[in-house]
Amino acid sequence: MLKVIAPFLRRLAPSLAGAFLLSVVSACMTTSAPPADVHLSGQWHLDKAASDDCDAKIAAAVNQAESKLRKRLAGAGYGQYATDTPTGGSGGRRSRGGNSPSSAGAELNGDEFSQTGFIAPDFADLDRRLRQILDAPLLLTIDVQPDFVRLTGDDVPAREYPSDDEFTRIDEYGTARIDTKWSGTTFELRARYSHASVTELYAADVHGSTLTVTRNLSDPVAGKISVHSVYRK
């Protein structure tokens, strides 16, 4: 295709030629319709051994955020909150299965900050919401159609995402502006919240036997978390 348009480009001004070439290359990389050789459709089963440990990544991020806050409080003279007893993770004050506080350290999710001038995040709630956003379903069903992609995970109702479109969605994490696109054979889904953003990438191998799902989250409290999940048919 580029050989065909080369004589035309030489007759254009250099700046215009460069812009035209860039638009042609971009059009070849990103499309609004799924490519003919995409292999995403079907039922996919999570391969836990080949996937990232989502629980561990979230726990580490929440624990680090809480530790930073405790150090900030200690530096401001509130030493009673400086004991490092993190909220997230199985070794912390809270676990995925419950809300049992530990006996050590001051609780960072209560009203004690009214006298300190600090606004403390609810780390236990943050941990819960991050899991809702980043946890990989054990069974993922994908249906690729010319105009949309339908995603269904475990017992969660199916969600349809129009190709190359933008709309608003309300979920557990808040209100997000969603936009989707195809980049080659990879389906990209981006959710932009008022406080954070999440990008999901769905890509299958050329044989259609392995699916890789990557979720990249950027949160003002938890920081950046990237979780890779591998699925098999």
N, C-alpha and C positions, 0 to 999 in steps of 0.2 A: 504493500500500500504506500509506504514512504517513497519507493522508487518512482511511483506514478506521479506523486505530487512534487517531487524534487524540482523539475523545471519551473513549476509554478512558484515555488518558494524563492528561487533565485531572482525572480522578477519583482518580489516584494522587498520593501525596506527591511533591513536586518531586524529591527525591533518587531515589526509586524510578522515577519517570517518566524521569529522565535516564539511569539505568542501563538501563532497558528499551529506550529509543531507541537507545542506543549498541550494545546487543546486536543489534538489528535491522539497523542500518547495517553492523556488522561482518559479520553473516551474509551480507549482500548482496555484500560485497567479497571474502571468502575462502570458498572451498568445498572440499569433499573430492573432488568429482568434476569432471572436465574440462567446461568449458562447451561448449555445442553449436556455437559459432562458432569454436572453436580451430582453427588452421591449422598446427600443428607437425609433423604426420606427413609423412614423405617423406624423400627423400635430398637433402641440402643440401651445396653445394660452397662452400668458403671463398673469399671475395673478399678477397685479401690487400691490394689497394690501398685498400679501404674499411675495413680492420681496423687495430687498434692493432698496433704492433711489439712483440710479447711479449718477444722476446729483448732489445730495448733497454730495456724497462721493468724486467725482472729484473736485467739487468747494472747499471743505474743504482742500483737498490735495494741490491744486494749490495756494489757499490763504495762506496756511502755508508756502509753498516754497517761495512765494513772500515776505511774512513777514520776513522770515529768511534773505533773501537777503537785505531787507531794513535795518534790524538791523546791518548786516555786513557793509553796506555802512555807516551807522551812526557812527559805531565804527571806521571806517577808515577816518572820518572827512568829509563825504559828507552828511551833515545834510539835504540838500534840497531834498534828496530822501528818507528820513526816515519816512515820513508820511505814515501811514498804510492804503492804499486804495487798497485793493486786487483786482486782475483781475477777478478771477473765481467766479461763483455763481450769483444768482439773485440779491444779495445785493452788489455785487462788481462793478468794473468798466466796466466789460463786461459780457454779458449774452449769453445764448445759441443761442438766436435769432439775435444777432447783435454785432457790434463793437463800441458801443457808449462810448467814454471816459468820465469819471467824471470830475468835475471841480476842485476837490481837489487832491493834491499830484502831484508829477512829474511822467510822463509816463516812465515805465520801459522797454518798447519795442522799443525804438528808438535808435538813434545814440549817445545819450548823454554820453555813457560809454567810448567813444573813449578817453576822457580826464581823466578818473578815473582809468584806468587799469583793470576794471572789464568787463567781458563779460556777459551781461544780457540775460537770456533765454527769448524767446518770449512767455510770459505766455498765451496770448490769443490763439496763435497757439497751444501751449501745451494742453490747455483746449480742443480745437477742436479735436486734434488727439487722446486724451485720450477717448473722447466720441465715436469716430469712432471705437476704439478698445474694449471698455468696455460696450457700450450701448447694451441692450438686445433687439432683434427684437420682435415686437408684435406677429408675426407669425413665428414659426420655424418649418421647415419640415426636418425630418431626415429619411434617407434611409440606412439601414444597410445591406450590402452585405457581402459575405464571404471574399472578397478581399479588400473592401474599405467601407468607410462611407461617404455618401453625405449629406452636410449641406446646407440648403437654408433658408435665413432669409429675410422676407419682400420682397422688390424689388431687393435685391442683387443677382447677378448670383450665381448659385449653385457652391460649391467647393467640390471636391472629395479628400478624404484623405485615401491613402492606409494604410492598417493595418500593424503595426509594421514596418514602413518604415521611411526614412529620405530624405528630399528634400528641395529645396530653394524656397521661395515665396517672391514676392515684393508686399507690400500693403501700405496703407496710413501711416503706422508707420515707414516704412523703409524696408530693406531687412532682411529676417529672415530665419533661418534654422529650419525647421519643423520636428518634429518626433512624432509619434503616437504609442499608445499601448492600450491593454485591461488589466485592473486590475480588475479581477472578472467581474462584469457586468457594470463596469464604463469605458467609453471611455475617454482616456486622450490624449489631444493635446497640445504640447508644442512648442512655438515659441521663438527662441533665436535670438535676434537682437544684433547688435554690442554694443548697449548702454543700452539695457533693455531685459526683458523676460516676456512672458505671458503664463500662463498655464490655459487650459480650461478643466473642468471635466463635463461629461454628464452622469447622473445616473437617472434611472427610478425606481419607487417602484415596488414591486413584482406583483402588480395588473395591472401595465402598465397604470395607470391613472394620475400619477403625475411625472413630470420630474423636476429635479433640475440641473441647470447649474451654475457652480462656475467658475468665472474668477479671477485669481490671477495675478496681475501685479507688477513688480518691476522696477521702473524707477529712474534714478540717481537724477532727479530734484523733481519729485512728490512723491518719496518714494514708499511704498508698499500700494497697494489698492486691496481689495478683495470685489467682488460683487457677491451676490447670487441671482439668478433669478429662480422663480418657475413657471412652466407651467402646464396647464391642457389640456386634450383632449376634 
